[in-house]
Amino acid sequence: MHTVPIHQAKSQLSELIRAVENGEEVVLTRHGKRVIRLIKEPESVQPSIEARRQAIVAELQALRAKVAATAAGQGGGFDLLWHQHQAAQVSRTAAWGGADAAAMNTRKDADAGH
């Protein structure tokens, strides 16, 4: 473990960083008192692009299955799910901002051709 005064660390920062990268611990002090400890950042494991692609494909397949099940069970498929989503959104908006906000959202949807 290296103990270095802050005023000295300013001129040795690159060397101290190299030491930390090599697994050493560096403690910076002010007036002989420990102020901060520098340690190496743990390696993070990033998922590969292929793993992310596979996760997205699996999510899309699950969505397709849900739409197909809705279409088979109730008729309507995606359109039915979309209208259920819109109804739930209007309901939430009404709960948050009162009936005026819900009416405004309904008018916006009508104006947009939905």
Contacts in CASP RR format, 6 or more apart in sequence:
PFRMAT RR
TARGET T0000
AUTHOR 0000-0000-0000
METHOD contacts of the structure
MODEL  1
MHTVPIHQAKSQLSELIRAVENGEEVVLTRHGKRVIRLIKEPESVQPSIE
ARRQAIVAELQALRAKVAATAAGQGGGFDLLWHQHQAAQVSRTAAWGGAD
AAAMNTRKDADAGH
1 24 0 8 1.000
1 25 0 8 1.000
1 26 0 8 1.000
1 27 0 8 1.000
2 16 0 8 1.000
2 19 0 8 1.000
2 24 0 8 1.000
2 25 0 8 1.000
2 26 0 8 1.000
2 27 0 8 1.000
3 26 0 8 1.000
3 27 0 8 1.000
3 29 0 8 1.000
3 34 0 8 1.000
4 12 0 8 1.000
4 16 0 8 1.000
4 26 0 8 1.000
4 27 0 8 1.000
4 28 0 8 1.000
4 29 0 8 1.000
5 28 0 8 1.000
5 29 0 8 1.000
5 30 0 8 1.000
5 32 0 8 1.000
6 28 0 8 1.000
6 29 0 8 1.000
6 30 0 8 1.000
6 35 0 8 1.000
9 16 0 8 1.000
9 26 0 8 1.000
9 28 0 8 1.000
16 26 0 8 1.000
16 38 0 8 1.000
17 38 0 8 1.000
19 26 0 8 1.000
20 26 0 8 1.000
20 38 0 8 1.000
20 39 0 8 1.000
20 40 0 8 1.000
21 40 0 8 1.000
23 40 0 8 1.000
25 37 0 8 1.000
25 38 0 8 1.000
25 39 0 8 1.000
26 37 0 8 1.000
26 38 0 8 1.000
27 34 0 8 1.000
27 36 0 8 1.000
27 37 0 8 1.000
27 38 0 8 1.000
28 34 0 8 1.000
28 35 0 8 1.000
28 36 0 8 1.000
28 37 0 8 1.000
28 38 0 8 1.000
29 35 0 8 1.000
47 55 0 8 1.000
66 81 0 8 1.000
67 77 0 8 1.000
67 78 0 8 1.000
67 81 0 8 1.000
68 77 0 8 1.000
70 76 0 8 1.000
70 77 0 8 1.000
70 80 0 8 1.000
70 81 0 8 1.000
71 77 0 8 1.000
71 78 0 8 1.000
71 80 0 8 1.000
74 80 0 8 1.000
86 109 0 8 1.000
86 114 0 8 1.000
89 105 0 8 1.000
90 102 0 8 1.000
90 105 0 8 1.000
90 106 0 8 1.000
91 102 0 8 1.000
93 101 0 8 1.000
93 102 0 8 1.000
93 105 0 8 1.000
94 101 0 8 1.000
94 102 0 8 1.000
END
